[in-house]
Each structure stands twice: as C-alpha cells, then as structure tokens.
C-alpha cells in the first residue's frame, strides 16, 4: 500500500469509526457537547440524527469512551432491528445481566429493573446507546420506553441515546409512540463538513496517520473533494484514499485534482452525482442557446416588421 511512499505510519482515510481520527468540526463538536451535557444532567432520551456517512457511529464511540472514562455503566447495540424480546436480551448481555435460557419478557424486564435499581444504589449511571435507531420496529421502541420508565425523583435510572438517519424522525412521528417522542429532552443534527473544514479535515487525518511533509493535497483537489462528497466524511475518506492510490500508482508525491477526478469516476455514488450535474449543466446550456436563438429571431422579425 502507499503508506511508505507518502511517509505515513498508517492509512489516513479508512472508513472504520476510529476515534483517534475524530476531527471535531463545528457541527460534530456541538453534537458531542450536547450529548455529554444531556447525559450528565440525567435526561431520559436523547436523539442524534444525521445523513448516511456523516459520522454517527464515530460520535457514538466517542461518547462511550468519554462516559466510560467518567465511570458510567454503558451498553451499545449497533443494530437494533430486533423484536422487543431480542432487544432486551441484547441489552442484558451488554450490561452483564445473567438470565435463564427459558426466560420470558416479563422476567427479563424484572431482572433488568433490578440491575438498574442496584446500580443506582451504588451511585452508578447507566447509559444505553442504540445505533441505526431508524431501523427499530415501533413495538421495540415502545418496549424501550417502558424499560426507561423507572426513575427517582431526581433522574432516570436508564438513559437512552438514539443515533439514526433522518428516517428516525419520520418513525417518531408515529402516533403509537408519541409518548416516547415527548420524552426526548435533547436532540441534535450532524451536518456535512464545510469546504474550509474539509481542508482542515484532510490535513488533520494525514497528521494523525503520521504525515509530516509538505502539503500533500492541492487546494483544487480539496475543493473537488468537497464538491463531489457534499461534505460527507465517509465519501471524503473514500475519495481521498482512492486519489492517493492513483497518485501512488504513478509515483506522484502531490495529489492534484486529476487524481481526485479518477477517484470520483471509480466511485459509484459520486460518479452518478457527477453525471447528474453534467446533465443539468447541459440542460441549462441548451436552454440558454434556445433563449438566445429565440431572442435573435424576435429581433429579425421585428426588423422586418
């Protein structure tokens, strides 16, 4: 791979949610601060919404790292597309709650409730993070609400953080779970990275990966990265990685926009967007030509009149 060629200790643009590569752009930093404040204040339900690839899983991992460092008891369910009973089993496994093989839902709820009460007696706070929450069935969300009902006069015994795509907001509008929606005390949205922040994002990830040389990505290459990715971190990583591979293939030490264009052409989602953009430009150009011809025709006709 190209790490040695560019003087890197590791690959800088992998798409795995490695918190060492977390670049705290303004939207991300706001979301993390909101989450930490909300959890520390003992709120029951907290929601984070972001488009595909904006870094929700990375934010979730970062939050878990922060909370574990402060002594919180945490549980993480990466795929909550589960029936109510199966979700409860997953939560019990994450919290280390022992249960019988033939345990039913009522018994499991009692066991989880007992665990939460005991944790509260020991002055421990329990936080459950659910990734891809937009995939949760409505019945499972309602079961989650019932599990979170347990509370003292001061705070909830279980705090739940929902991470999901915009479809989560649509699902929460279902009248069947309106009680859950009312309990969401804090909500934040992850937004794409701005053009200026893409410049800093690329430089930051290269530095974390061990790069200490001169500027590696040309400014026009970075601008093209932002345009093609729409500021979505996952797409930035994919395109930057492929551009570096293309540069490495030609022995280049400097990534120009030509290598980014090669990366775009090799990536289905950005290639489709580029074709759509070209089609729109051609349509606009055609409309402009037609308007010019009509205008010229009107002038000639007016002259003859």
ZADO-1210 file (C-alpha; in nm, 4 decimals, padded with zeros to 6 digits):
<atoms>
<atom x="00.0000" y="00.0000" z="00.0000" code="UNK" pos="1"/>
<atom x="00.1021" y="00.3659" z="-00.0300" code="UNK" pos="2"/>
<atom x="00.1883" y="00.4377" z="00.3367" code="UNK" pos="3"/>
<atom x="00.5650" y="00.4082" z="00.2891" code="UNK" pos="4"/>
<atom x="00.5558" y="00.6059" z="-00.0370" code="UNK" pos="5"/>
<atom x="00.3948" y="00.9070" z="00.1339" code="UNK" pos="6"/>
<atom x="00.5777" y="00.8681" z="00.4663" code="UNK" pos="7"/>
<atom x="00.2768" y="00.7546" z="00.6685" code="UNK" pos="8"/>
<atom x="00.2590" y="00.5322" z="00.9740" code="UNK" pos="9"/>
<atom x="-00.0929" y="00.4104" z="00.8855" code="UNK" pos="10"/>
<atom x="-00.3713" y="00.4618" z="00.6346" code="UNK" pos="11"/>
<atom x="-00.5267" y="00.8063" z="00.6933" code="UNK" pos="12"/>
<atom x="-00.8631" y="00.7674" z="00.5201" code="UNK" pos="13"/>
<atom x="-01.0139" y="00.4388" z="00.6313" code="UNK" pos="14"/>
<atom x="-01.3919" y="00.4328" z="00.6839" code="UNK" pos="15"/>
<atom x="-01.3789" y="00.2431" z="01.0146" code="UNK" pos="16"/>
<atom x="-01.5010" y="00.4535" z="01.3141" code="UNK" pos="17"/>
<atom x="-01.1580" y="00.5055" z="01.4762" code="UNK" pos="18"/>
<atom x="-01.1918" y="00.7778" z="01.7413" code="UNK" pos="19"/>
<atom x="-00.8232" y="00.8711" z="01.7034" code="UNK" pos="20"/>
<atom x="-00.9188" y="01.0215" z="01.3673" code="UNK" pos="21"/>
<atom x="-01.2129" y="01.2188" z="01.5031" code="UNK" pos="22"/>
<atom x="-01.1978" y="01.5709" z="01.3635" code="UNK" pos="23"/>
<atom x="-01.4223" y="01.7952" z="01.5724" code="UNK" pos="24"/>
<atom x="-01.5700" y="02.0252" z="01.3090" code="UNK" pos="25"/>
<atom x="-01.8323" y="02.2702" z="01.4477" code="UNK" pos="26"/>
<atom x="-02.1402" y="02.0511" z="01.3917" code="UNK" pos="27"/>
<atom x="-01.9651" y="01.7496" z="01.5404" code="UNK" pos="28"/>
<atom x="-01.8354" y="01.9399" z="01.8403" code="UNK" pos="29"/>
<atom x="-02.1806" y="02.0862" z="01.9104" code="UNK" pos="30"/>
<atom x="-02.3353" y="01.7392" z="01.8967" code="UNK" pos="31"/>
<atom x="-02.0735" y="01.5860" z="02.1286" code="UNK" pos="32"/>
<atom x="-02.1047" y="01.8698" z="02.3811" code="UNK" pos="33"/>
<atom x="-02.4848" y="01.8413" z="02.3730" code="UNK" pos="34"/>
<atom x="-02.4663" y="01.4656" z="02.4338" code="UNK" pos="35"/>
<atom x="-02.2245" y="01.4938" z="02.7247" code="UNK" pos="36"/>
<atom x="-02.4265" y="01.7721" z="02.8908" code="UNK" pos="37"/>
<atom x="-02.7541" y="01.5838" z="02.8394" code="UNK" pos="38"/>
<atom x="-02.6189" y="01.2595" z="02.9855" code="UNK" pos="39"/>
<atom x="-02.4614" y="01.4349" z="03.2832" code="UNK" pos="40"/>
<atom x="-02.7900" y="01.6114" z="03.3556" code="UNK" pos="41"/>
<atom x="-02.9716" y="01.2769" z="03.3750" code="UNK" pos="42"/>
<atom x="-03.2105" y="01.3181" z="03.0817" code="UNK" pos="43"/>
<atom x="-03.4012" y="01.0043" z="02.9776" code="UNK" pos="44"/>
<atom x="-03.3975" y="01.0086" z="02.5970" code="UNK" pos="45"/>
<atom x="-03.1507" y="01.1862" z="02.3691" code="UNK" pos="46"/>
<atom x="-03.1551" y="01.1796" z="01.9889" code="UNK" pos="47"/>
<atom x="-02.8860" y="01.2317" z="01.7248" code="UNK" pos="48"/>
<atom x="-02.9857" y="01.2443" z="01.3583" code="UNK" pos="49"/>
<atom x="-02.7543" y="01.2590" z="01.0585" code="UNK" pos="50"/>
<atom x="-02.7441" y="01.1511" z="00.6970" code="UNK" pos="51"/>
<atom x="-02.5615" y="00.8359" z="00.5888" code="UNK" pos="52"/>
<atom x="-02.1846" y="00.8743" z="00.6301" code="UNK" pos="53"/>
<atom x="-02.1867" y="01.1868" z="00.8492" code="UNK" pos="54"/>
<atom x="-02.0166" y="01.0080" z="01.1402" code="UNK" pos="55"/>
<atom x="-02.2937" y="00.8981" z="01.3775" code="UNK" pos="56"/>
<atom x="-02.1175" y="00.5727" z="01.4724" code="UNK" pos="57"/>
<atom x="-01.7907" y="00.7561" z="01.5317" code="UNK" pos="58"/>
<atom x="-01.9728" y="01.0071" z="01.7533" code="UNK" pos="59"/>
<atom x="-02.1353" y="00.7203" z="01.9431" code="UNK" pos="60"/>
<atom x="-01.7972" y="00.5538" z="02.0023" code="UNK" pos="61"/>
<atom x="-01.6504" y="00.8834" z="02.1199" code="UNK" pos="62"/>
<atom x="-01.9388" y="00.9366" z="02.3628" code="UNK" pos="63"/>
<atom x="-01.8956" y="00.5840" z="02.5026" code="UNK" pos="64"/>
<atom x="-01.5231" y="00.6481" z="02.5533" code="UNK" pos="65"/>
<atom x="-01.5944" y="00.9730" z="02.7384" code="UNK" pos="66"/>
<atom x="-01.8594" y="00.8154" z="02.9627" code="UNK" pos="67"/>
<atom x="-01.6575" y="00.5052" z="03.0458" code="UNK" pos="68"/>
<atom x="-01.3721" y="00.7317" z="03.1463" code="UNK" pos="69"/>
<atom x="-01.6093" y="00.9031" z="03.3920" code="UNK" pos="70"/>
<atom x="-01.7302" y="00.5781" z="03.5482" code="UNK" pos="71"/>
<atom x="-02.0642" y="00.5378" z="03.3705" code="UNK" pos="72"/>
<atom x="-02.2055" y="00.1921" z="03.3015" code="UNK" pos="73"/>
<atom x="-02.2618" y="00.1802" z="02.9254" code="UNK" pos="74"/>
<atom x="-02.4265" y="-00.0542" z="02.6785" code="UNK" pos="75"/>
<atom x="-02.4038" y="-00.0368" z="02.2996" code="UNK" pos="76"/>
<atom x="-02.6374" y="-00.2047" z="02.0497" code="UNK" pos="77"/>
<atom x="-02.5126" y="-00.1473" z="01.6913" code="UNK" pos="78"/>
<atom x="-02.8098" y="-00.2984" z="01.5104" code="UNK" pos="79"/>
<atom x="-03.1419" y="-00.2614" z="01.6951" code="UNK" pos="80"/>
<atom x="-03.3547" y="-00.4074" z="01.4133" code="UNK" pos="81"/>
<atom x="-03.4823" y="-00.6560" z="01.6678" code="UNK" pos="82"/>
<atom x="-03.8059" y="-00.7773" z="01.8178" code="UNK" pos="83"/>
<atom x="-03.8757" y="-00.6427" z="02.1692" code="UNK" pos="84"/>
<atom x="-03.7597" y="-00.9586" z="02.3491" code="UNK" pos="85"/>
<atom x="-03.4433" y="-00.9850" z="02.1402" code="UNK" pos="86"/>
<atom x="-03.3537" y="-00.6225" z="02.2128" code="UNK" pos="87"/>
<atom x="-03.3959" y="-00.6822" z="02.5868" code="UNK" pos="88"/>
<atom x="-03.1682" y="-00.9870" z="02.5597" code="UNK" pos="89"/>
<atom x="-02.9082" y="-00.7761" z="02.3770" code="UNK" pos="90"/>
<atom x="-02.9239" y="-00.5060" z="02.6461" code="UNK" pos="91"/>
<atom x="-02.8941" y="-00.7674" z="02.9221" code="UNK" pos="92"/>
<atom x="-02.5884" y="-00.9169" z="02.7515" code="UNK" pos="93"/>
<atom x="-02.4262" y="-00.5746" z="02.7173" code="UNK" pos="94"/>
<atom x="-02.4870" y="-00.4929" z="03.0857" code="UNK" pos="95"/>
<atom x="-02.3782" y="-00.8371" z="03.2043" code="UNK" pos="96"/>
<atom x="-02.7192" y="-00.9276" z="03.3496" code="UNK" pos="97"/>
<atom x="-02.7499" y="-01.3051" z="03.3919" code="UNK" pos="98"/>
<atom x="-03.0760" y="-01.4735" z="03.2864" code="UNK" pos="99"/>
<atom x="-03.2133" y="-01.8246" z="03.2368" code="UNK" pos="100"/>
<atom x="-03.2264" y="-01.9744" z="02.8887" code="UNK" pos="101"/>
<atom x="-03.6063" y="-02.0022" z="02.9007" code="UNK" pos="102"/>
<atom x="-03.6562" y="-01.6547" z="03.0498" code="UNK" pos="103"/>
<atom x="-03.9655" y="-01.4719" z="02.9221" code="UNK" pos="104"/>
<atom x="-04.0037" y="-01.0987" z="02.8562" code="UNK" pos="105"/>
<atom x="-04.1682" y="-01.0242" z="03.1914" code="UNK" pos="106"/>
<atom x="-03.8915" y="-01.1997" z="03.3842" code="UNK" pos="107"/>
<atom x="-03.6209" y="-01.0309" z="03.1785" code="UNK" pos="108"/>
<atom x="-03.7706" y="-00.6876" z="03.2427" code="UNK" pos="109"/>
<atom x="-03.7684" y="-00.7623" z="03.6159" code="UNK" pos="110"/>
<atom x="-03.4032" y="-00.8654" z="03.6004" code="UNK" pos="111"/>
<atom x="-03.3069" y="-00.5506" z="03.4111" code="UNK" pos="112"/>
<atom x="-03.5078" y="-00.3360" z="03.6518" code="UNK" pos="113"/>
<atom x="-03.3304" y="-00.4994" z="03.9457" code="UNK" pos="114"/>
<atom x="-02.9927" y="-00.4273" z="03.7838" code="UNK" pos="115"/>
<atom x="-03.0821" y="-00.0602" z="03.7325" code="UNK" pos="116"/>
<atom x="-03.2014" y="-00.0201" z="04.0923" code="UNK" pos="117"/>
<atom x="-02.8831" y="-00.1789" z="04.2263" code="UNK" pos="118"/>
<atom x="-02.6691" y="00.0410" z="04.0001" code="UNK" pos="119"/>
<atom x="-02.8489" y="00.3481" z="04.1350" code="UNK" pos="120"/>
<atom x="-02.7834" y="00.2377" z="04.4942" code="UNK" pos="121"/>
<atom x="-02.4141" y="00.2195" z="04.4057" code="UNK" pos="122"/>
<atom x="-02.4348" y="00.5727" z="04.2573" code="UNK" pos="123"/>
<atom x="-02.3752" y="00.4418" z="03.9056" code="UNK" pos="124"/>
<atom x="-02.5407" y="00.5870" z="03.5957" code="UNK" pos="125"/>
<atom x="-02.6456" y="00.3504" z="03.3163" code="UNK" pos="126"/>
<atom x="-02.6465" y="00.4726" z="02.9551" code="UNK" pos="127"/>
<atom x="-02.7715" y="00.2718" z="02.6563" code="UNK" pos="128"/>
<atom x="-02.6624" y="00.3789" z="02.3059" code="UNK" pos="129"/>
<atom x="-02.8537" y="00.2475" z="02.0053" code="UNK" pos="130"/>
<atom x="-02.7012" y="00.2932" z="01.6603" code="UNK" pos="131"/>
<atom x="-02.9097" y="00.2822" z="01.3396" code="UNK" pos="132"/>
<atom x="-03.2187" y="00.3503" z="01.5515" code="UNK" pos="133"/>
<atom x="-03.4291" y="00.4310" z="01.2445" code="UNK" pos="134"/>
<atom x="-03.4405" y="00.0535" z="01.1833" code="UNK" pos="135"/>
<atom x="-03.6093" y="-00.0233" z="01.5159" code="UNK" pos="136"/>
<atom x="-03.9659" y="-00.1599" z="01.4876" code="UNK" pos="137"/>
<atom x="-04.2289" y="00.0590" z="01.6543" code="UNK" pos="138"/>
<atom x="-04.3109" y="-00.2195" z="01.9052" code="UNK" pos="139"/>
<atom x="-03.9448" y="-00.2379" z="02.0078" code="UNK" pos="140"/>
<atom x="-03.9266" y="00.1384" z="02.0596" code="UNK" pos="141"/>
<atom x="-04.2314" y="00.1171" z="02.2846" code="UNK" pos="142"/>
<atom x="-04.0669" y="-00.1627" z="02.4884" code="UNK" pos="143"/>
<atom x="-03.7610" y="00.0577" z="02.5236" code="UNK" pos="144"/>
<atom x="-03.9794" y="00.3379" z="02.6585" code="UNK" pos="145"/>
<atom x="-04.1322" y="00.1034" z="02.9166" code="UNK" pos="146"/>
<atom x="-03.7856" y="-00.0069" z="03.0256" code="UNK" pos="147"/>
<atom x="-03.6863" y="00.3574" z="03.0750" code="UNK" pos="148"/>
<atom x="-03.9915" y="00.4335" z="03.2902" code="UNK" pos="149"/>
<atom x="-03.8051" y="00.3552" z="03.6096" code="UNK" pos="150"/>
<atom x="-03.6898" y="00.6773" z="03.7776" code="UNK" pos="151"/>
<atom x="-03.6217" y="00.8508" z="04.1052" code="UNK" pos="152"/>
<atom x="-03.7439" y="01.1977" z="04.1996" code="UNK" pos="153"/>
<atom x="-03.4226" y="01.3402" z="04.0547" code="UNK" pos="154"/>
<atom x="-03.3340" y="01.1345" z="03.7467" code="UNK" pos="155"/>
<atom x="-03.3950" y="00.8363" z="03.5212" code="UNK" pos="156"/>
<atom x="-03.2285" y="00.5075" z="03.6123" code="UNK" pos="157"/>
<atom x="-03.1638" y="00.4375" z="03.2433" code="UNK" pos="158"/>
<atom x="-03.0645" y="00.6968" z="02.9863" code="UNK" pos="159"/>
<atom x="-03.1086" y="00.6147" z="02.6185" code="UNK" pos="160"/>
<atom x="-02.9256" y="00.7766" z="02.3272" code="UNK" pos="161"/>
<atom x="-03.0741" y="00.7128" z="01.9821" code="UNK" pos="162"/>
<atom x="-02.8464" y="00.7545" z="01.6784" code="UNK" pos="163"/>
<atom x="-03.0241" y="00.7402" z="01.3450" code="UNK" pos="164"/>
<atom x="-03.0759" y="00.8610" z="00.9912" code="UNK" pos="165"/>
<atom x="-03.3464" y="01.1230" z="00.9135" code="UNK" pos="166"/>
<atom x="-03.5956" y="00.8373" z="00.8788" code="UNK" pos="167"/>
<atom x="-03.5855" y="00.8165" z="01.2585" code="UNK" pos="168"/>
<atom x="-03.7715" y="01.1483" z="01.2818" code="UNK" pos="169"/>
<atom x="-04.0387" y="01.0115" z="01.0494" code="UNK" pos="170"/>
<atom x="-04.0750" y="00.6993" z="01.2633" code="UNK" pos="171"/>
<atom x="-04.1037" y="00.9030" z="01.5835" code="UNK" pos="172"/>
<atom x="-04.3995" y="01.0880" z="01.4311" code="UNK" pos="173"/>
<atom x="-04.5990" y="00.7646" z="01.4557" code="UNK" pos="174"/>
<atom x="-04.8877" y="00.8317" z="01.6992" code="UNK" pos="175"/>
<atom x="-04.8309" y="00.4865" z="01.8519" code="UNK" pos="176"/>
<atom x="-04.5051" y="00.6071" z="02.0111" code="UNK" pos="177"/>
<atom x="-04.5926" y="00.9723" z="02.0770" code="UNK" pos="178"/>
<atom x="-04.5118" y="00.9201" z="02.4472" code="UNK" pos="179"/>
<atom x="-04.1540" y="00.8324" z="02.3576" code="UNK" pos="180"/>
<atom x="-04.1185" y="01.1376" z="02.1333" code="UNK" pos="181"/>
<atom x="-04.2345" y="01.3613" z="02.4192" code="UNK" pos="182"/>
<atom x="-03.9553" y="01.2215" z="02.6375" code="UNK" pos="183"/>
<atom x="-03.6747" y="01.3234" z="02.4036" code="UNK" pos="184"/>
<atom x="-03.5270" y="01.6115" z="02.6006" code="UNK" pos="185"/>
<atom x="-03.2236" y="01.6818" z="02.3796" code="UNK" pos="186"/>
<atom x="-03.1892" y="01.6470" z="02.0037" code="UNK" pos="187"/>
<atom x="-02.9064" y="01.7339" z="01.7676" code="UNK" pos="188"/>
<atom x="-02.8263" y="01.7024" z="01.3980" code="UNK" pos="189"/>
<atom x="-02.4946" y="01.6108" z="01.2392" code="UNK" pos="190"/>
<atom x="-02.4296" y="01.8259" z="00.9336" code="UNK" pos="191"/>
<atom x="-02.1785" y="01.7762" z="00.6498" code="UNK" pos="192"/>
<atom x="-01.8356" y="01.9389" z="00.6639" code="UNK" pos="193"/>
<atom x="-01.7942" y="02.2826" z="00.5055" code="UNK" pos="194"/>
<atom x="-01.5420" y="02.3495" z="00.2294" code="UNK" pos="195"/>
<atom x="-01.2982" y="02.5229" z="00.4687" code="UNK" pos="196"/>
<atom x="-01.3302" y="02.2406" z="00.7190" code="UNK" pos="197"/>
<atom x="-01.2602" y="01.9775" z="00.4513" code="UNK" pos="198"/>
<atom x="-00.9184" y="02.1402" z="00.4114" code="UNK" pos="199"/>
<atom x="-00.8555" y="02.1061" z="00.7846" code="UNK" pos="200"/>
<atom x="-01.0162" y="01.7598" z="00.7968" code="UNK" pos="201"/>
<atom x="-00.7785" y="01.6203" z="00.5331" code="UNK" pos="202"/>
<atom x="-00.4727" y="01.7791" z="00.6982" code="UNK" pos="203"/>
<atom x="-00.5791" y="01.6506" z="01.0422" code="UNK" pos="204"/>
<atom x="-00.6221" y="01.2906" z="00.9302" code="UNK" pos="205"/>
<atom x="-00.2891" y="01.2949" z="00.7484" code="UNK" pos="206"/>
<atom x="-00.1173" y="01.4278" z="01.0610" code="UNK" pos="207"/>
<atom x="-00.2759" y="01.1598" z="01.2828" code="UNK" pos="208"/>
<atom x="-00.1593" y="00.8982" z="01.0307" code="UNK" pos="209"/>
<atom x="00.1976" y="01.0224" z="01.0747" code="UNK" pos="210"/>
<atom x="00.2449" y="01.2571" z="00.7795" code="UNK" pos="211"/>
<atom x="00.4885" y="01.5455" z="00.8406" code="UNK" pos="212"/>
<atom x="00.5869" y="01.6503" z="00.4898" code="UNK" pos="213"/>
<atom x="00.4843" y="01.9462" z="00.2717" code="UNK" pos="214"/>
<atom x="00.1272" y="01.9997" z="00.1561" code="UNK" pos="215"/>
<atom x="00.0026" y="01.6741" z="00.0017" code="UNK" pos="216"/>
<atom x="-00.3388" y="01.7647" z="-00.1466" code="UNK" pos="217"/>
<atom x="-00.3609" y="02.0571" z="-00.3877" code="UNK" pos="218"/>
<atom x="-00.6207" y="02.3208" z="-00.2978" code="UNK" pos="219"/>
<atom x="-00.8187" y="02.2462" z="-00.6128" code="UNK" pos="220"/>
<atom x="-00.8119" y="01.8760" z="-00.5201" code="UNK" pos="221"/>
<atom x="-00.9584" y="01.9573" z="-00.1785" code="UNK" pos="222"/>
<atom x="-01.2272" y="02.1786" z="-00.3313" code="UNK" pos="223"/>
<atom x="-01.3182" y="01.8940" z="-00.5658" code="UNK" pos="224"/>
<atom x="-01.3299" y="01.6525" z="-00.2713" code="UNK" pos="225"/>
<atom x="-01.5834" y="01.8778" z="-00.1018" code="UNK" pos="226"/>
<atom x="-01.7910" y="01.9259" z="-00.4161" code="UNK" pos="227"/>
<atom x="-01.8070" y="01.5569" z="-00.5003" code="UNK" pos="228"/>
<atom x="-01.8653" y="01.4356" z="-00.1428" code="UNK" pos="229"/>
<atom x="-02.1056" y="01.7191" z="-00.0421" code="UNK" pos="230"/>
<atom x="-01.9006" y="01.7336" z="00.2783" code="UNK" pos="231"/>
<atom x="-01.9940" y="01.3803" z="00.3893" code="UNK" pos="232"/>
<atom x="-01.6930" y="01.2408" z="00.5842" code="UNK" pos="233"/>
<atom x="-01.7308" y="00.8827" z="00.4612" code="UNK" pos="234"/>
<atom x="-01.7265" y="00.9925" z="00.0975" code="UNK" pos="235"/>
<atom x="-01.4329" y="01.2263" z="00.1626" code="UNK" pos="236"/>
<atom x="-01.2394" y="00.9318" z="00.3048" code="UNK" pos="237"/>
<atom x="-01.3250" y="00.7035" z="00.0129" code="UNK" pos="238"/>
<atom x="-01.2292" y="00.9622" z="-00.2496" code="UNK" pos="239"/>
<atom x="-00.9119" y="01.0776" z="-00.0714" code="UNK" pos="240"/>
<atom x="-00.7973" y="00.7162" z="-00.0270" code="UNK" pos="241"/>
<atom x="-00.8541" y="00.6355" z="-00.3959" code="UNK" pos="242"/>
<atom x="-00.6856" y="00.9589" z="-00.5056" code="UNK" pos="243"/>
<atom x="-00.3769" y="00.8676" z="-00.3029" code="UNK" pos="244"/>
<atom x="-00.3787" y="00.5207" z="-00.4552" code="UNK" pos="245"/>
<atom x="-00.3957" y="00.6729" z="-00.8029" code="UNK" pos="246"/>
<atom x="-00.1073" y="00.9081" z="-00.7194" code="UNK" pos="247"/>
<atom x="00.0947" y="00.6217" z="-00.5767" code="UNK" pos="248"/>
<atom x="00.0344" y="00.4217" z="-00.8942" code="UNK" pos="249"/>
<atom x="00.2063" y="00.6975" z="-01.0940" code="UNK" pos="250"/>
<atom x="00.4760" y="00.7641" z="-00.8348" code="UNK" pos="251"/>
<atom x="00.3366" y="01.1105" z="-00.7553" code="UNK" pos="252"/>
<atom x="00.4201" y="01.2880" z="-00.4297" code="UNK" pos="253"/>
<atom x="00.1471" y="01.5519" z="-00.4714" code="UNK" pos="254"/>
<atom x="-00.2257" y="01.4835" z="-00.5116" code="UNK" pos="255"/>
<atom x="-00.3792" y="01.7075" z="-00.7771" code="UNK" pos="256"/>
<atom x="-00.7424" y="01.7371" z="-00.8799" code="UNK" pos="257"/>
<atom x="-00.6727" y="01.4915" z="-01.1642" code="UNK" pos="258"/>
<atom x="-00.6312" y="01.2100" z="-00.9120" code="UNK" pos="259"/>
<atom x="-00.9485" y="01.3139" z="-00.7325" code="UNK" pos="260"/>
<atom x="-01.1328" y="01.3052" z="-01.0673" code="UNK" pos="261"/>
<atom x="-01.0067" y="00.9495" z="-01.1181" code="UNK" pos="262"/>
<atom x="-01.1356" y="00.8623" z="-00.7702" code="UNK" pos="263"/>
<atom x="-01.4755" y="01.0155" z="-00.8470" code="UNK" pos="264"/>
<atom x="-01.5008" y="00.8177" z="-01.1703" code="UNK" pos="265"/>
<atom x="-01.4233" y="00.4995" z="-00.9743" code="UNK" pos="266"/>
<atom x="-01.6871" y="00.5615" z="-00.7041" code="UNK" pos="267"/>
<atom x="-02.0448" y="00.4786" z="-00.7906" code="UNK" pos="268"/>
<atom x="-02.2273" y="00.7338" z="-00.5736" code="UNK" pos="269"/>
<atom x="-02.0084" y="01.0288" z="-00.6749" code="UNK" pos="270"/>
<atom x="-01.9918" y="00.9162" z="-01.0379" code="UNK" pos="271"/>
<atom x="-02.3717" y="00.9154" z="-01.0573" code="UNK" pos="272"/>
<atom x="-02.3851" y="01.2616" z="-00.8997" code="UNK" pos="273"/>
<atom x="-02.1231" y="01.3911" z="-01.1459" code="UNK" pos="274"/>
<atom x="-02.3288" y="01.2594" z="-01.4390" code="UNK" pos="275"/>
<atom x="-02.6405" y="01.4254" z="-01.2989" code="UNK" pos="276"/>
<atom x="-02.4543" y="01.7547" z="-01.2582" code="UNK" pos="277"/>
<atom x="-02.3256" y="01.7365" z="-01.6152" code="UNK" pos="278"/>
<atom x="-02.6758" y="01.6589" z="-01.7424" code="UNK" pos="279"/>
<atom x="-02.8105" y="01.9646" z="-01.5578" code="UNK" pos="280"/>
<atom x="-02.5353" y="02.1856" z="-01.6975" code="UNK" pos="281"/>
<atom x="-02.6053" y="02.0597" z="-02.0499" code="UNK" pos="282"/>
<atom x="-02.9757" y="02.1241" z="-01.9989" code="UNK" pos="283"/>
<atom x="-02.9058" y="02.4774" z="-01.8762" code="UNK" pos="284"/>
<atom x="-02.6673" y="02.5357" z="-02.1651" code="UNK" pos="285"/>
<atom x="-02.9298" y="02.4093" z="-02.4090" code="UNK" pos="286"/>
<atom x="-03.1916" y="02.6349" z="-02.2567" code="UNK" pos="287"/>
<atom x="-02.9535" y="02.9312" z="-02.2818" code="UNK" pos="288"/>
<atom x="-02.8830" y="02.8576" z="-02.6501" code="UNK" pos="289"/>
<atom x="-03.2553" y="02.8226" z="-02.7229" code="UNK" pos="290"/>
<atom x="-03.3290" y="03.1512" z="-02.5456" code="UNK" pos="291"/>
<atom x="-03.0556" y="03.3242" z="-02.7453" code="UNK" pos="292"/>
<atom x="-03.1917" y="03.1886" z="-03.0725" code="UNK" pos="293"/>
<atom x="-03.5460" y="03.2966" z="-02.9829" code="UNK" pos="294"/>
<atom x="-03.4220" y="03.6413" z="-02.8916" code="UNK" pos="295"/>
<atom x="-03.2295" y="03.6690" z="-03.2176" code="UNK" pos="296"/>
<atom x="-03.5338" y="03.5509" z="-03.4134" code="UNK" pos="297"/>
<atom x="-03.7511" y="03.8088" z="-03.2435" code="UNK" pos="298"/>
<atom x="-03.5078" y="04.0839" z="-03.3372" code="UNK" pos="299"/>
<atom x="-03.5032" y="03.9761" z="-03.7036" code="UNK" pos="300"/>
<atom x="-03.8828" y="03.9511" z="-03.7129" code="UNK" pos="301"/>
<atom x="-03.9104" y="04.2935" z="-03.5514" code="UNK" pos="302"/>
<atom x="-03.6734" y="04.4353" z="-03.8128" code="UNK" pos="303"/>
<atom x="-03.8908" y="04.3077" z="-04.0983" code="UNK" pos="304"/>
<atom x="-04.1984" y="04.4464" z="-03.9330" code="UNK" pos="305"/>
</atoms>
